[in-house]
Amino acid sequence: MGYYIRNSLYILLLGLGFSQEIITEYLVEDGDTIDVFSYQIPENYDILNNHALLVAFHQWGGDENSTYYTQFDEEANNRNWFMLSPFGGSVNNYNHQGAQEMFEGALLWMMDHFSIDKNKIYMVGGSMGGATGSIYANNHLDPMKPMVAATASASGILDCERRAIEMDGNNSMIEWFGGNWDEVPFEYHRNSAVYFADSTQSMHYNLQYTPLYLDFGVTEPHREHAEDLFNLLLSYNENMWIDENPTGSHGYSVIDENHTCDWLSQFELIDNPDLVNVNLDEPSRAYWLEALNQNLPDQFIRIISSRDSSGISISKFDNSDTLLIYLSNQNINNLSINIENNSTFTLGITADWFSNLYQVELTNSGGIIDCVNSNSDTIWFDCLEMGEYVLWFEYSSDFSDVNSDGQINILDIISLVNIILYDNENALGDVNQDGQVNILDIIVMVNIILDT
């Protein structure tokens, strides 16, 4: 994004009962100041050691200095943590995409200038900021960028659409999301921790590995949000805490800073799980997978994939035409990929090495195209001669597109005739899937063309 920081201001808030030094910085893009944030350096900061970072998000009407009126800055300092307090571009809403970009800019700057432990970035917020940590976690699953190790919510609006309906409209949401909940529903869903009414259009799947601390006031509606999310994620997210004896009224007043930080400190970032089950709001990376395109811009990209010692399984990949797999184990010689998905897409395999990888086995319920040495059950691709860092495979569940151009026409018949004459064992010619490539496949192909 080309962010840089200007005009460092050092503020010693002794007169307000603070003894720590708070540093204020400005986030600048293309010469324009787009946000401000403040941070605290722990008294025992050691540049030779990595330190945890606590990001505290302010309540409605607050600013980058509001969170220092809580005890979280003292708790952070006592634990030798940094504390970052973003403004987020607005006093009335910052769970939108623009604010998340600002937060990421501030995080990247902090990590570039200090010894921050990327595996111990904790987030906490009250009221307007209460759900921000979980929303940021939902939208940031790229292990090459800042991710959330654990997050705590005090009276957070976890489902923006539900809250807008409860309030009969919400002006700040309308302002920042570009319309009411029934006008731009995708913006409400992508900027929420969860969408309760329809789980297929919800990002709560992405919170599987993010520990959640859920607090609230006794009588406020945010309590129901938190309790419903807790019950929804039970047995899916293994690290959650919810307040069973709530106190206080709303926002930061309901949360115990010491207990919260004790709980957060148990966890380190999980950024390389074997099971990936996510809804992505835009083309992006999720752990060791990346969707590169999005077919329908107002629908989520759905990915369910797992890996073990026997290989990788892709059971669902929807609303994107390209999936990239990042390999991390340099000792892999044979890679087996099982594709259960019934859509057509391009599959890529990438790593900074390919010297040890000599075979990729692709098994599936559909078909594979553009591969070498194939039979009706298994496709083998010889990787010995690959000089690129990405191997691309065109996967299709439609065997009738023999030449893999995305169309079914006379050119597929020509390709099929060539397979029968010169490459009879090529599984791409087995249109009717009877284990043989012959004139019957041509007859089936002609009927397919005539019917289209």
Secondary structure, 3 states (H helix, E strand, C coil): CCEEEEEEEEEECCCCCCCCEEEEEEEEECCEEEEEEEEECCCCCCCCCCEEEEEEECCCCCCCCHHHHCCHHHHHHHCCCEEEEECCCCCCCCCCHHHHHHHHHHHHHHHHHCCEEEEEEEEEEEHHHCCHHHHHHHHCECCCCCCCCEEEEECCCCCHHHHHHHCCCCHHHHHHHCCCCCCCHHHHHHCCCCCCCCHHHCCHHHHCCCCEEEECCCCCCHHHHHHHHHHHHECCECCEEECCCCCCCCHHHHCCHHHHHHHHCCCCCCCCCCEEEEEECCCCEECCEEECCCCCCCCCEEEEEEEECCEEEEEEEECCCEEEEECCCCCCCEEEEEECCCCCEEEEEECCCCCCCCEEEEEECCEEECCCCECCCCEEEECCCCCCCEEEEEEECCCCCCCCCCCCCHHHHHHHHHHHHHCCCCHHHCCCCCCCCCHHHHHHHHHHHHHC
